[in-house]
Amino acid sequence: MIRKFWRQVSWPIVFAGLSAPFIANCGGGLPGVPGMPSVAGNCPDMAKVEAIESFDFEKEFKINAEVAGKIKAGASASAEIKELAAKVDADLTTACGNLAKDLGDTGSYSNAQDACNAAVKVMGDVKAKMGANLKISLDISEPHCAVSIDAYADCAGHCDAKVKPGKADIKCEGGKMQGTCSAECKGECEMSAAAQCSGECNGTCDADIKGSCSGKCNGKCDGKVMDAKANGQCSGTCEGKCDANVKATCSGKCGGSCHISGAAKCSGTCTGGCSVEMQAPKCTGKVEPPQMSAECKAKCDAKLQAKAECTPPHIVLRVSGSADATAQAKFQAAIEKNLPGVLKVALGIGKRVGELQGEAQVIVDGAGATVQASGDPMVVGRLSACVLAPIKGSLDAVAKVQASVKVSVNVQASASASGSAKSG
């Protein structure tokens, strides 16, 4: 009879915790239930990682350490994902907003969707001014976004008691290592300053080139002396000097990234291999930690993804057939200045958004199971009211990231599309 009684009272409590958002006001204590004994259970600010990390779930809810650890990890991971979503939206709002304004838009933008849609529209307007014969080509050196190996090991050690901080055996799967290489780098080098490049240069070159030029080419275009009518614009292979960004072999110093052929000294960030151990190593692929709880893995993945460092994308935009030189100059300057910020989302974050969705689902599913297994029905009810709705919000945050990636890809496609169709 006692067991039946608790079953009857516990489910309404859990249901109330899940369906009444006002109960989950995490600024203070949770309300008591008339006729039932008081159970400890204040709630931290579930929107702030620091508040969650400093909160003692074991003490407040009278649950064992393992359950408390899983709940804290899941709640913290959820907050990290939400912070990542907010950061992506803010960065993209800035990049798309600046692109739109540089092309003449006078609107205001409250989020990435507004800003990027405005950028797509105004790009179409400017292209219409350039005429029906407009041709555009866009060469991109993709950003390499990497997660710190040392920071991941530290996160793993502080989240899971079975992992020793700073000593975790972290592997980099399906990607490349990145860091400071004091010897020979094999792969790609992001130059910290203009330096000799033994391979293909993406950026600026202070000497003769052979390849793509986003500005005026002084020399030959596709093997022929530049046509005076082309005003220095070469839509093919430029041989000579280029006054703007290049994707080409560079006979002098390259300012940007260098695709190294063979092995050479790298004065900046090396992505690929190094003949000695890399310093401050990072992983551009999937980080594989030692065995640890799913909640802790999701937390560390989200936390480090939000703090991932990306090498800047370099672009070479070539425009030909324009009927309006002023519109062309404005378009080219705006794209080269602002599109790299858009590409960090479209190409950098875009590659990881699928993993992020899977991690969020793991967090939500794990939180529900852990809370239900926490014991006393009163504790289950109060714990549910505190953590389940905010944790479930991580799925909405991932959807927001996905929407940001989608609209950033639209901007990239619009920037590189030829033709003069005016966007509506």
C-alpha positions in Angstrom: 0.0 0.0 0.0 2.8 2.4 0.9 4.5 1.7 -2.5 1.3 2.3 -4.3 0.7 5.6 -2.4 4.2 6.9 -3.3 3.6 6.0 -7.0 0.3 7.9 -7.0 1.8 11.0 -5.5 5.2 11.0 -7.3 4.0 11.1 -10.9 1.8 14.2 -10.4 4.8 15.9 -8.8 7.1 15.0 -11.7 4.4 16.0 -14.2 4.0 19.4 -12.4 7.8 19.9 -12.6 7.9 19.3 -16.3 4.8 21.2 -17.3 4.9 24.3 -15.0 7.8 26.6 -16.1 7.1 29.0 -13.2 8.2 26.3 -10.8 11.6 26.2 -12.4 12.4 29.8 -11.5 16.0 29.0 -10.6 16.7 32.1 -8.6 15.6 30.6 -5.3 14.1 27.7 -3.5 11.5 25.5 -5.0 8.0 25.7 -3.4 6.8 23.1 -1.0 3.9 20.8 -1.6 1.0 21.1 0.9 0.8 18.1 3.2 4.2 16.7 2.2 7.5 16.9 4.1 10.0 19.6 3.0 12.9 18.4 0.9 16.1 20.4 0.3 16.5 21.6 -3.3 17.4 25.2 -4.2 18.2 25.6 -7.9 21.1 27.4 -9.5 20.8 29.9 -12.3 20.5 27.3 -15.1 21.5 29.8 -17.8 25.0 30.4 -16.3 27.7 27.8 -16.4 29.5 29.3 -13.4 26.4 29.1 -11.3 25.9 25.4 -12.2 29.5 24.5 -11.6 29.6 26.0 -8.1 26.2 24.5 -7.1 26.2 21.4 -4.8 23.4 19.2 -6.2 24.4 16.4 -3.8 23.9 18.5 -0.7 20.9 20.5 -1.9 18.8 17.5 -3.2 20.2 14.8 -0.8 21.3 12.6 -3.7 24.4 10.4 -4.1 27.6 11.8 -5.6 27.4 9.9 -8.9 23.8 11.1 -9.7 24.7 14.6 -8.7 27.8 14.6 -10.9 25.8 13.4 -13.9 23.1 16.1 -13.4 25.7 18.8 -13.0 27.5 17.7 -16.1 24.3 17.6 -18.1 23.1 21.0 -16.9 26.5 22.5 -17.5 26.7 21.0 -21.0 23.2 22.4 -21.8 24.3 25.9 -20.7 27.5 25.6 -22.8 25.5 24.7 -25.9 23.2 27.7 -25.3 26.2 30.0 -25.0 27.7 28.6 -28.2 24.4 29.3 -30.0 24.3 32.9 -28.7 28.0 33.4 -29.8 27.4 32.1 -33.3 24.3 34.3 -33.7 26.2 37.4 -32.5 29.2 36.8 -34.7 27.1 36.1 -37.7 24.9 39.1 -37.0 28.0 41.3 -37.0 29.5 39.8 -40.2 26.3 39.8 -42.3 25.2 43.2 -40.8 28.5 44.8 -41.8 28.3 43.2 -45.3 24.8 44.6 -45.8 25.7 48.1 -44.5 28.9 48.3 -46.6 26.7 47.6 -49.7 24.3 50.4 -48.8 21.6 48.8 -46.6 20.3 51.1 -43.9 18.3 48.6 -41.8 18.8 47.3 -38.3 19.2 43.7 -37.4 18.2 41.9 -34.2 19.6 38.5 -35.1 21.7 36.6 -37.7 18.6 35.7 -39.8 17.7 39.4 -40.3 21.2 40.5 -41.0 22.0 37.7 -43.5 18.7 38.0 -45.3 19.4 41.7 -45.7 22.9 40.9 -47.0 21.5 38.5 -49.6 19.0 41.1 -50.8 21.4 44.0 -51.1 24.0 41.8 -52.9 21.3 41.1 -55.5 20.6 44.8 -55.8 24.2 45.6 -56.4 24.6 42.8 -58.9 21.7 44.1 -60.8 23.6 47.4 -61.3 26.5 45.5 -62.7 24.5 44.1 -65.5 23.5 40.9 -67.3 27.0 40.0 -68.4 28.4 39.8 -64.8 30.6 36.8 -64.0 31.9 36.0 -60.5 34.3 33.4 -59.3 35.2 32.9 -55.6 38.2 30.9 -54.4 38.2 30.1 -50.7 40.8 28.9 -48.3 38.7 27.2 -45.7 39.1 28.1 -42.0 40.5 25.4 -39.8 38.7 25.4 -36.5 40.4 23.5 -33.8 39.8 22.4 -30.2 42.6 22.6 -27.6 43.8 19.2 -26.6 45.1 20.4 -23.2 41.9 22.3 -22.4 39.8 19.2 -23.2 42.0 17.0 -21.0 41.5 19.6 -18.2 37.8 19.7 -18.7 37.6 15.9 -18.7 39.5 15.7 -15.4 37.3 18.2 -13.6 34.1 16.6 -14.9 34.6 12.9 -14.4 36.3 11.7 -11.2 37.7 8.7 -13.0 39.9 11.0 -15.2 42.9 12.7 -13.8 43.0 16.5 -14.7 45.6 17.3 -17.4 46.5 13.7 -17.9 43.7 12.5 -20.1 44.7 10.5 -23.2 43.0 12.6 -25.9 43.0 11.4 -29.5 42.3 13.4 -32.6 40.2 11.4 -35.1 39.3 12.4 -38.7 41.1 15.7 -38.6 44.5 17.3 -38.4 46.7 18.5 -35.5 47.3 22.2 -35.3 49.7 24.2 -33.2 53.1 25.8 -33.0 55.7 23.9 -34.9 59.3 24.8 -34.0 60.7 22.6 -36.8 59.3 21.5 -40.1 55.5 21.8 -40.8 53.8 19.6 -43.4 50.4 20.8 -44.4 49.3 24.4 -44.1 50.9 27.3 -42.4 49.0 30.4 -41.3 51.7 33.1 -41.5 51.9 35.3 -38.4 53.7 37.8 -40.6 54.6 37.9 -44.3 57.1 35.1 -44.9 58.4 32.9 -47.7 55.9 30.3 -48.8 57.1 27.1 -50.5 53.7 26.2 -51.9 50.4 27.9 -52.7 49.8 31.3 -51.1 46.3 32.4 -50.0 46.4 36.1 -49.1 48.8 38.7 -50.2 52.1 38.4 -52.1 54.7 41.1 -52.4 56.2 39.7 -55.7 55.2 37.9 -58.9 52.5 35.3 -58.8 50.9 32.7 -61.0 47.3 32.0 -60.1 44.1 33.7 -59.1 44.2 37.5 -58.4 41.2 39.3 -56.8 42.4 42.7 -57.9 44.4 44.2 -60.8 46.8 41.9 -62.6 50.0 43.5 -63.9 51.4 41.1 -66.4 49.8 38.3 -68.4 46.3 36.8 -68.1 46.0 33.1 -69.2 49.4 33.5 -70.9 48.5 36.6 -72.9 49.4 40.2 -72.3 46.6 41.9 -70.4 43.9 43.5 -72.6 43.8 47.3 -71.9 39.9 47.1 -72.0 40.0 44.7 -69.1 41.2 47.4 -66.8 43.7 45.0 -65.1 41.0 42.5 -64.3 42.0 38.9 -65.0 39.2 36.2 -64.7 41.8 33.4 -65.4 45.4 32.8 -64.3 47.4 35.9 -63.6 51.2 35.9 -64.2 52.9 38.9 -62.7 52.0 41.2 -59.9 48.6 41.4 -58.1 47.5 44.4 -56.0 45.0 42.3 -53.9 44.5 38.8 -52.5 45.8 35.9 -54.4 45.5 32.1 -54.5 48.7 31.4 -56.3 52.4 30.5 -56.2 54.2 33.5 -54.7 57.9 34.2 -55.6 58.2 36.6 -52.6 56.6 36.8 -49.1 53.1 35.5 -48.5 50.8 37.2 -46.0 48.1 34.7 -45.1 48.1 30.9 -45.3 50.5 28.8 -47.2 49.8 25.3 -48.5 53.2 23.9 -47.9 54.7 21.5 -50.4 57.1 19.1 -48.7 58.2 20.3 -45.2 59.2 23.8 -44.3 59.6 26.2 -41.4 56.3 27.7 -40.3 56.4 31.1 -38.6 52.8 30.9 -37.5 50.2 28.2 -36.9 50.8 24.8 -38.5 47.9 22.6 -39.5 49.0 19.1 -40.4 52.1 17.4 -39.3 55.3 18.6 -37.5 58.7 16.9 -37.4 58.7 17.5 -33.6 56.0 17.5 -31.0 53.6 20.5 -31.5 53.3 23.1 -28.8 49.7 24.1 -27.6 48.3 21.2 -29.7 44.7 21.4 -31.1 42.5 19.1 -33.1 40.6 20.1 -36.2 38.6 16.9 -36.3 36.7 14.9 -33.7 38.2 14.8 -30.3 38.2 11.3 -28.7 38.6 11.5 -24.9 39.3 8.5 -22.6 36.3 6.6 -21.4 34.1 9.0 -19.5 30.4 9.6 -18.8 28.3 10.7 -21.8 27.2 13.8 -19.9 30.8 14.8 -19.3 31.8 14.2 -22.9 28.9 16.3 -24.2 29.8 19.1 -21.7 33.5 19.2 -22.8 32.6 19.0 -26.5 30.2 21.9 -26.2 32.5 24.0 -24.0 35.6 23.6 -26.2 33.6 24.0 -29.4 32.5 27.4 -28.1 36.1 28.3 -27.6 37.5 26.7 -30.8 40.1 28.8 -32.5 39.8 29.2 -36.3 42.5 30.1 -38.8 41.0 33.0 -40.9 39.5 32.0 -44.2 41.1 33.8 -47.2 39.1 34.6 -50.3 39.9 35.6 -53.8 36.9 37.2 -55.6 37.2 37.8 -59.3 34.6 39.9 -61.1 34.3 40.4 -64.9 31.7 41.7 -67.3 30.5 44.4 -65.0 28.8 47.4 -66.5 29.3 49.6 -63.4 32.8 50.0 -62.1 31.7 51.8 -58.9 29.2 49.1 -58.0 31.9 46.5 -58.8 34.5 48.1 -56.5 31.9 48.4 -53.7 30.8 44.8 -54.1 34.4 43.5 -54.1 35.5 45.5 -51.1 32.5 44.5 -49.0 32.8 40.8 -49.8 36.5 40.6 -49.1 36.1 42.5 -45.9 33.1 40.7 -44.4 32.6 37.3 -46.1 35.4 35.6 -44.0 33.3 36.1 -40.9 30.4 34.4 -42.6 32.5 31.5 -43.7 33.7 30.8 -40.2 30.1 29.8 -39.5 29.2 28.3 -42.9 32.4 26.2 -43.2 33.8 26.1 -39.6 30.8 25.6 -37.3 28.9 23.9 -40.2 31.1 20.8 -40.1 30.4 20.2 -36.4 26.7 21.0 -36.1 25.6 17.4 -36.7 27.8 16.2 -33.8 26.4 19.0 -31.6 22.8 17.8 -32.2 23.7 14.3 -31.2 25.4 15.5 -28.0 22.4 17.6 -27.1 20.1 14.6 -27.5 22.4 12.6 -25.3 22.2 15.3 -22.6 18.4 15.5 -22.7 17.9 11.7 -22.6 20.5 11.2 -19.9 19.1 13.9 -17.7 15.6 12.4 -17.8 16.8 8.9 -16.9 19.2 10.2 -14.2 16.5 12.3 -12.5 14.0 9.5 -12.5 16.6 7.2 -10.9 17.5 9.7 -8.2 15.3 8.1 -5.6 12.7 9.7 -3.4 9.6 10.8 -5.3 9.7 14.3 -3.7 13.3 14.7 -4.8 12.5 13.5 -8.3 9.7 16.1 -8.6 11.8 19.0 -7.4 14.9 18.0 -9.4 12.7 17.7 -12.4 11.3 21.2 -11.9 14.9 22.5 -11.6 16.8 21.0 -14.4 14.7 19.2 -17.0 13.1 22.1 -18.9 16.4 24.1 -19.1 18.3 21.1 -20.2 15.7 20.3 -22.9 16.3 23.8 -24.1 19.7 22.7 -25.5 17.9 21.1 -28.4 16.4 24.5 -29.3 19.8 26.0 -29.0 21.2 23.5 -31.5 18.3 24.3 -33.9 19.3 28.0 -33.6 22.9 27.0 -34.6 21.6 25.0 -37.5 19.6 28.0 -38.7 22.6 30.2 -38.5 24.7 27.8 -40.5 22.0 27.5 -43.2 21.6 31.3 -43.6 25.4 31.7 -43.7 25.6 29.2 -46.5 23.0 31.2 -48.4 25.1 34.3 -48.1 28.2 32.4 -49.4 26.2 31.1 -52.4 24.8 34.6 -53.2 28.3 36.1 -53.0 29.7 33.7 -55.5 26.7 33.6 -57.9 27.0 35.2 -61.3 24.2 36.9 -63.0 22.2 40.0 -62.3 18.9 38.8 -61.0 17.7 41.2 -58.4 16.8 39.6 -55.0 13.3 40.2 -53.8 
